[in-house]
Amino acid sequence: MPDAESLRQVAQSRASLSTWVGIVLLFALFGIIVLAIIGPAPRGSSYEETRAKKRLETLKTTRDEATKTLTTYSWIDKNKGTAHIPIDRAMELTVAELAQKKPAPAGPIAAAEAQSPAAPASPAPASPPPAGSPQSSPAQPAASPSARAPASPPPQAPQSSSGSRSPEPAKTP
C-alpha cells in the first residue's frame, strides 16, 4: 500500500499540472480574443485609398446632381404647375422684371436732431468779430447744433399699454 507521503506528492503534481494547463488555456483564450478584434480591422494604405475613392465618387455625384439641377428644366409639382428652370434663365427673367418696375419712393428720413455731447464743438474764431459786423459771416462758421441744444432732454409722453403707437426716435442733447 502506498504511503500517505507518496499520495500527497502525486496530488500536488496533479494540482500544479492542472494549474499550468489552466494558465496556458487562459493565454490562448486571450490571444484568440485579440485576433478576433484586430483581425477584421483594415491594414495598410489600401483602406485609406478605398475611402478616398468613395469620397471622390460621392463628391462627383453630388456636383453632377447640383449642376443638373442648376442647368435643366424639370417639374417640381406638375399638378400645381410648379416648374424648375435653369438659374441663368431665372436671373434673366428677374432682371427683366425688375427693369420694368418703377422704383418706389423711399419713406421720409428723420433728420438728426442734435449731436451727442461727446461730439466736438465747432472751432471758435481766432479773434472776436468787429463791433459793427453781423454775428455770422461766410468766413466764420455758425455755432454747432449741440451748442443750441437745450440743457435737458424734452419730456416724452408716456407710452400706451396697447403697444399700437409707433415708436419715436429718442432725442439726445
Secondary structure, DSSP 8 states (H G I E B T S, - for coil): ---HHHHHHHHHHHHHHHHHHHHHHHHHHHHHHHHHHHTTS--SHHHHHHHHHHHHHHHHHHHHHHHHHHHS-EEEETTTTEEE--HHHHHHHHHHHHHHS---------------TTS------SS---TTS-S--TTS----HHHHS-SS--------TT--S--------
